[in-house]
Amino acid sequence: MTDERTTGLVLHSPGGARYLFDPGALCLELLTTGGPGPHARYEVLHGPEDLTRWLGQSRLELPAGGVRVDTEQLAAARTLRDALWRLAVARAHGEAGAAADYAVLNHAAAHPPLVPQVGPDGTPAAPLPADGDQLVSTLARDAIALFTGPFADRVRECGGHNCQLIFVDTSRPGRRRWCSMERCGNLHKVRALRARRDRSAEEGPAGRTDRLGPAAGPA
């Protein structure tokens, strides 16, 4: 599993608001590009160039032209992503996941991955040139490391209303609930505040009188 960034991906809510989302693992970043079933409407990987463009936005931060991706490799990436969706949701709900989806991970991981390199100044360099098979293998290996590692039981679905984003909670307390405090965390606070105000309004003066005791009746 790759190291967690502090910035995350820039996503947009249905209303157009920008917010940061860090799912905590490279493989889970891929889930923001679309997926099976109801997630198909969010599909963004229509062509090989879309996958290479996503690389620059991911925590790999690879230049768009650095990885060669053809249509078959794009299809493999989407197949892997769909299997990852099903497995991640299963894990988030305390289930093991389907054997067929784990087979997809193992098949993708069997290819050579992206190869780490060091630059002439001793700092990490982009593992380029590379191809789509290496990229898909790297994503699959990251998923295997996640599902078999120390945070395997911390794969979670956002607790926000109608939000299905998946993340791994790598925080020390292990109490992360939201995809992003900027979005679902704040929305939850707003809804909770409105609910408290509504309860107060419903109680009204009668509610306050009840707490003080029954009103005196006629003599």
C-alpha positions in Angstrom: 0.0 0.0 0.0 1.3 3.4 -0.9 1.9 6.2 1.6 -1.0 8.5 2.4 -1.0 12.0 1.0 -2.3 15.0 2.9 -3.9 16.6 -0.1 -6.0 13.8 -1.7 -8.0 14.0 -4.9 -10.1 17.1 -5.8 -13.7 15.9 -6.4 -16.9 17.8 -7.2 -20.2 17.3 -5.4 -23.4 17.0 -7.5 -23.9 20.7 -6.8 -20.5 21.6 -8.2 -18.7 22.2 -4.9 -15.0 21.2 -4.8 -13.7 19.2 -1.9 -10.6 17.0 -1.1 -10.9 13.3 -0.7 -8.1 11.1 0.4 -9.1 7.4 0.4 -5.8 6.4 1.9 -4.6 4.0 -0.8 -3.8 4.2 -4.5 -6.1 1.3 -5.4 -9.1 3.1 -3.7 -8.3 6.3 -5.7 -9.1 4.3 -8.8 -12.7 3.8 -7.6 -13.4 7.5 -8.1 -13.3 7.0 -11.9 -16.5 5.0 -12.2 -17.5 1.4 -11.5 -20.1 -1.3 -11.9 -23.9 -1.0 -11.5 -25.0 2.4 -10.1 -21.4 3.7 -10.4 -21.4 3.4 -14.1 -23.0 6.8 -14.5 -19.7 8.3 -13.1 -17.5 6.6 -15.7 -14.6 8.8 -16.8 -12.3 6.2 -18.3 -13.7 6.3 -21.8 -10.3 6.0 -23.6 -6.7 5.3 -22.9 -5.9 9.0 -22.6 -8.4 9.3 -19.7 -6.5 6.7 -17.7 -3.1 8.4 -18.3 -4.7 11.7 -17.3 -6.0 10.2 -14.1 -2.4 9.2 -13.3 -1.4 12.8 -12.9 -4.2 13.3 -10.4 -3.5 10.2 -8.4 -0.9 9.8 -5.7 1.5 8.3 -8.3 1.6 11.8 -9.9 2.9 10.5 -13.2 2.9 12.7 -16.3 0.1 11.9 -18.8 2.5 10.8 -21.5 4.7 8.7 -19.4 2.7 5.5 -19.4 1.6 3.9 -22.7 -1.9 2.5 -22.5 -3.8 0.8 -25.3 -7.5 -0.2 -25.4 -7.0 -3.7 -24.0 -5.0 -2.4 -21.1 -7.7 0.2 -20.4 -10.3 -2.6 -20.4 -8.1 -4.5 -17.9 -7.9 -1.4 -15.7 -11.7 -1.1 -15.7 -12.2 -4.8 -15.0 -9.8 -4.5 -12.0 -11.6 -1.4 -10.8 -15.0 -3.1 -10.9 -13.6 -6.1 -8.9 -12.1 -3.7 -6.4 -15.4 -1.9 -6.0 -17.2 -5.1 -5.1 -14.4 -6.3 -2.8 -14.0 -2.9 -1.0 -17.8 -2.7 -0.4 -17.8 -6.2 0.9 -14.9 -5.5 3.3 -16.5 -2.3 4.4 -19.6 -4.3 5.5 -17.6 -7.0 7.2 -17.8 -9.6 4.4 -15.0 -11.5 2.7 -15.9 -10.8 -1.0 -16.2 -13.1 -4.0 -13.5 -15.5 -5.0 -13.9 -14.5 -8.6 -13.0 -10.9 -7.8 -9.9 -11.9 -5.9 -8.9 -14.0 -9.0 -9.1 -10.7 -11.0 -6.6 -9.1 -8.6 -4.3 -12.1 -8.7 -4.3 -12.2 -12.5 -3.6 -8.5 -12.8 -0.8 -8.6 -10.2 1.0 -11.4 -12.1 2.3 -8.9 -14.6 5.5 -6.9 -13.7 4.6 -3.7 -11.9 5.9 -0.2 -12.3 9.6 -0.2 -11.4 10.8 2.4 -8.8 13.7 4.5 -10.0 16.1 7.0 -8.4 17.2 10.2 -10.1 20.7 11.5 -10.6 20.3 13.7 -7.5 19.3 10.8 -5.3 15.6 11.6 -5.1 12.8 9.3 -6.3 12.2 9.5 -10.1 9.1 8.5 -12.1 9.1 4.8 -13.0 9.0 5.6 -16.7 8.7 4.6 -19.5 6.0 2.1 -18.6 2.9 0.5 -20.1 -0.7 -0.1 -19.0 0.0 -3.7 -17.9 2.6 -2.5 -15.4 0.1 0.2 -14.1 -2.7 -2.4 -13.7 -0.3 -4.7 -11.9 0.8 -1.9 -9.5 -2.9 -1.1 -8.7 -3.7 -4.8 -8.1 -0.6 -5.3 -5.9 -1.6 -2.2 -3.9 -5.1 -3.7 -3.4 -3.6 -7.0 -2.3 -1.4 -5.2 0.2 -4.5 -3.4 1.5 -6.7 -6.4 1.9 -4.0 -8.5 3.5 -2.3 -5.8 5.6 -2.8 -4.3 9.1 -5.6 -2.0 7.9 -7.7 -4.6 6.2 -10.4 -4.3 8.8 -10.5 -0.5 8.4 -11.8 -0.3 4.9 -15.0 1.7 5.3 -17.8 3.4 3.4 -18.5 7.0 4.1 -21.1 7.5 6.8 -22.7 10.5 5.0 -26.2 10.4 3.6 -26.3 8.9 0.1 -22.5 8.8 -0.1 -20.8 5.6 -1.2 -17.1 6.7 -1.3 -14.7 4.1 0.1 -11.7 4.8 2.2 -9.2 3.1 4.5 -8.9 4.6 7.9 -5.2 4.8 8.7 -5.5 7.2 11.5 -4.2 6.2 14.9 -7.6 6.4 16.7 -9.3 4.6 13.9 -12.5 6.7 14.1 -12.7 8.2 10.7 -16.4 8.4 9.5 -16.4 10.7 6.5 -15.0 10.8 3.0 -14.2 14.4 3.7 -14.9 16.8 6.6 -15.3 19.5 3.9 -18.3 17.6 2.5 -20.1 14.9 4.4 -18.6 15.8 7.8 -19.9 19.4 7.5 -23.2 18.2 6.0 -23.7 15.9 9.0 -23.0 18.8 11.4 -25.5 21.1 9.6 -28.2 18.4 9.6 -27.6 17.7 13.3 -27.9 21.4 14.1 -31.2 21.7 12.2 -32.6 18.7 13.9 -31.8 20.2 17.4 -33.4 23.5 16.3 -36.5 21.7 15.0 -36.9 19.8 18.3 -36.6 23.0 20.3 -39.2 24.7 18.1 -41.6 21.7 18.5 -41.3 21.8 22.3 -42.1 25.5 22.4 -43.3 27.2 25.6 -45.4 24.1 26.6 -42.3 22.0 26.5 -40.5 24.4 28.8 -43.5 24.5 31.2 -43.6 20.7 31.4 -40.0 20.7 32.5 -40.8 23.2 35.3 -44.0 21.4 36.4 -47.7 21.5 35.6 -49.3 24.9 35.4 -51.5 25.9 38.2 -55.2 25.2 37.6 -58.2 27.4 38.7 -58.8 27.6 42.4 
